[in-house]
Amino acid sequence: MRVSSGMIFNAGVASIQKQTSSLLHTQQQVASGRRILTPADDPVAAARALEVEQARGTNALYQTNQKAAGENLGLEEGRLVSVGELVRNVRTLAVQGGGGSLTDTDRRSIATELRQRFDELLGLANATDGSGQHLFSGYMGDTTPFSGTVATGVVYAGDEGQRRLQVSASRQVAVSDSGNDIFMRIRNGNGSFTTSVAASNGGSGVIDAGTVTDPARWNAAGNSKDFTLRFAVDGSVTPPVTTYDIVDNASGNSLLTGAAPAAAPYPRVFVPGQAIVLKSQGAEPAFDYGAQVVIAGNPADGDTFDLDASSSQSLFATLGNLIDALEASTAAGSGNTLLANRIGLALANLDQAEENLLRVRAGIGARMNEIDSLVSGSEDLNLNYQQTLSRLQDLDYAAAISRLTQEQAYLEAAQKSFLRVTDLSLFNYV
């Protein structure tokens, strides 16, 4: 084979370029700290690193949503704490307003303060987040959810939705609650039934909120949950004897006789402060509806008290009814007794409202705990991704620097040998 000078030069230059390229690649690895500069360096590792990068980017989005969800839930929780404090303040004012030593003027002063609390409650219910979205309007964040006054009542303009954020690959968390569920849809009375008095009552009888002693019997299909207690006073004897009947308004019959209500005296003798049970006693027809009420004071002849199944009543309506009760005059005869009954009902309804707030806050707390767990898990996952990427991409500096020194020596040898070879000539020996 004939070797020309051109071949010698080309081969030498190619060798030097190859060594220079290897040296430059290693130098770039050392400078960047990355083992993989192009997918050609390690196709399998490069593909795996791309998958991990994409997963880490998705996890970063979930972390952003988790932070936003925690902030939204914290803001909602703060507003509901304020509402709870307001309800407790209203309850204190209601108890104060029921004091027997107060005049109508005193009660109207308390009612004036309650009107301020009403406006405050309306403001809290219409609270917004930092972006102007209403917290309690469901999906309709741009809509002011509540409007109205004490006189006209308050209406809800939002919907039942709960805004959600995707906080993990398989989990969406609600970051809001419907104002209808928080402020409007509250069970009145004791949550199972509510008690009330006839406005025409002339005695001093004050009924409590009542108690369900057997939920299964109270919720049985045969219970109408609609009863009236009728009282009669026999003044022909000394001391006068007060008796009562329990009428099932659905059938129109007396529970104590099984027939249409008879004239006084009624089957049972009334004892102030003693529980009136919706259950048969002695020779009465068999019935048991698992509930009882207590009436303090002395009902007058013809006084009636009603028991009805609980229904939904808004916190605004409860506050409005309390204001109306305190603003009404108690100068006429039984005004104080009617006021006491209305305040007792308001207190029971406020207790239900506070219980409902606690239920909602418990749900918020559970979601916040879940968010905290997800944040911790996402941070651990992000650390795992970083470790995997480090294993796939990061450079072993000791090996790289050793290789860099070796390649530098190869390049110097190639350059020196090239000089020696190019200096060869037969003319040097002639």
LINRAWO-V290605 format. One record per backbone hydrogen bond with DSSP energy under -0.5 kcal/mol. NH is the residue of the N-H (numbers start at 1). CO is the residue of the C=O. If there is no record, write none. Layout:
nh->NH co->CO
nh->NH co->CO
//
This chain:
nh->3 co->1
nh->4 co->2
nh->8 co->4
nh->9 co->5
nh->10 co->6
nh->11 co->7
nh->12 co->8
nh->13 co->9
nh->14 co->10
nh->15 co->11
nh->16 co->12
nh->17 co->13
nh->18 co->14
nh->19 co->15
nh->20 co->16
nh->21 co->17
nh->22 co->18
nh->23 co->19
nh->24 co->20
nh->25 co->21
nh->26 co->22
nh->27 co->23
nh->28 co->24
nh->29 co->25
nh->30 co->26
nh->31 co->27
nh->32 co->28
nh->33 co->29
nh->34 co->29
nh->35 co->393
nh->36 co->393
nh->37 co->35
nh->41 co->38
nh->42 co->38
nh->42 co->39
nh->46 co->42
nh->47 co->43
nh->48 co->44
nh->49 co->45
nh->50 co->46
nh->51 co->47
nh->52 co->48
nh->53 co->49
nh->54 co->50
nh->55 co->51
nh->56 co->52
nh->57 co->53
nh->58 co->54
nh->59 co->55
nh->60 co->56
nh->61 co->57
nh->62 co->58
nh->63 co->59
nh->64 co->60
nh->65 co->61
nh->66 co->62
nh->67 co->63
nh->68 co->64
nh->69 co->65
nh->70 co->66
nh->71 co->67
nh->72 co->68
nh->73 co->69
nh->74 co->70
nh->75 co->71
nh->76 co->72
nh->77 co->73
nh->78 co->74
nh->79 co->75
nh->80 co->76
nh->81 co->77
nh->82 co->78
nh->83 co->79
nh->84 co->80
nh->85 co->81
nh->86 co->82
nh->87 co->83
nh->88 co->84
nh->89 co->85
nh->90 co->86
nh->91 co->87
nh->92 co->88
nh->93 co->89
nh->94 co->90
nh->95 co->91
nh->96 co->92
nh->97 co->93
nh->98 co->94
nh->99 co->96
nh->102 co->99
nh->107 co->103
nh->108 co->104
nh->109 co->105
nh->110 co->106
nh->111 co->107
nh->112 co->108
nh->113 co->109
nh->114 co->110
nh->115 co->111
nh->116 co->112
nh->117 co->113
nh->118 co->114
nh->119 co->115
nh->120 co->116
nh->121 co->117
nh->122 co->118
nh->123 co->119
nh->124 co->120
nh->125 co->121
nh->126 co->122
nh->127 co->124
nh->129 co->133
nh->132 co->129
nh->134 co->141
nh->135 co->127
nh->137 co->134
nh->138 co->177
nh->140 co->137
nh->141 co->139
nh->143 co->140
nh->145 co->143
nh->147 co->155
nh->149 co->153
nh->153 co->149
nh->155 co->147
nh->157 co->145
nh->159 co->137
nh->165 co->173
nh->167 co->165
nh->167 co->171
nh->168 co->171
nh->171 co->168
nh->173 co->165
nh->175 co->163
nh->176 co->163
nh->177 co->135
nh->179 co->136
nh->181 co->178
nh->182 co->178
nh->183 co->179
nh->184 co->179
nh->184 co->180
nh->185 co->180
nh->186 co->184
nh->186 co->313
nh->188 co->311
nh->190 co->193
nh->191 co->188
nh->194 co->308
nh->196 co->306
nh->198 co->304
nh->201 co->198
nh->204 co->298
nh->206 co->296
nh->208 co->294
nh->211 co->292
nh->213 co->211
nh->213 co->290
nh->214 co->290
nh->218 co->214
nh->219 co->215
nh->220 co->217
nh->223 co->220
nh->224 co->222
nh->227 co->307
nh->228 co->247
nh->229 co->305
nh->230 co->228
nh->230 co->245
nh->231 co->303
nh->232 co->243
nh->234 co->241
nh->235 co->233
nh->237 co->234
nh->241 co->234
nh->243 co->232
nh->243 co->241
nh->244 co->268
nh->245 co->230
nh->247 co->228
nh->247 co->245
nh->248 co->253
nh->249 co->226
nh->249 co->247
nh->250 co->226
nh->251 co->248
nh->252 co->248
nh->253 co->248
nh->254 co->259
nh->255 co->246
nh->256 co->246
nh->258 co->254
nh->261 co->252
nh->268 co->244
nh->270 co->242
nh->273 co->295
nh->274 co->271
nh->276 co->293
nh->277 co->275
nh->278 co->291
nh->279 co->277
nh->280 co->287
nh->284 co->281
nh->289 co->278
nh->292 co->211
nh->293 co->276
nh->295 co->274
nh->296 co->206
nh->296 co->294
nh->299 co->297
nh->302 co->231
nh->303 co->300
nh->305 co->229
nh->306 co->196
nh->307 co->227
nh->308 co->194
nh->309 co->225
nh->310 co->192
nh->313 co->186
nh->315 co->183
nh->318 co->314
nh->319 co->315
nh->320 co->316
nh->321 co->317
nh->322 co->318
nh->323 co->319
nh->324 co->320
nh->325 co->321
nh->326 co->322
nh->327 co->323
nh->328 co->324
nh->335 co->332
nh->338 co->334
nh->339 co->335
nh->340 co->336
nh->341 co->337
nh->342 co->338
nh->343 co->339
nh->344 co->340
nh->345 co->341
nh->346 co->342
nh->347 co->343
nh->348 co->344
nh->349 co->345
nh->350 co->346
nh->351 co->347
nh->352 co->348
nh->353 co->349
nh->354 co->350
nh->355 co->351
nh->356 co->352
nh->357 co->353
nh->358 co->354
nh->359 co->355
nh->360 co->356
nh->361 co->357
nh->362 co->358
nh->363 co->359
nh->364 co->360
nh->365 co->361
nh->366 co->362
nh->367 co->363
nh->368 co->364
nh->369 co->365
nh->370 co->366
nh->371 co->367
nh->372 co->368
nh->373 co->369
nh->374 co->370
nh->375 co->371
nh->376 co->372
nh->377 co->373
nh->378 co->374
nh->379 co->375
nh->380 co->376
nh->381 co->377
nh->382 co->378
nh->383 co->379
nh->384 co->380
nh->385 co->381
nh->386 co->382
nh->387 co->383
nh->388 co->384
nh->389 co->385
nh->390 co->386
nh->391 co->387
nh->392 co->388
nh->393 co->389
nh->394 co->389
nh->394 co->390
nh->395 co->33
nh->397 co->395
nh->400 co->396
nh->401 co->397
nh->402 co->398
nh->403 co->399
nh->404 co->400
nh->405 co->401
nh->406 co->402
nh->407 co->403
nh->408 co->404
nh->409 co->405
nh->410 co->406
nh->411 co->407
nh->412 co->408
nh->413 co->409
nh->414 co->410
nh->415 co->411
nh->416 co->412
nh->417 co->413
nh->418 co->414
nh->419 co->415
nh->420 co->416
nh->421 co->417
nh->422 co->418
nh->423 co->419
nh->424 co->421
nh->428 co->425
nh->429 co->426
nh->430 co->427
//
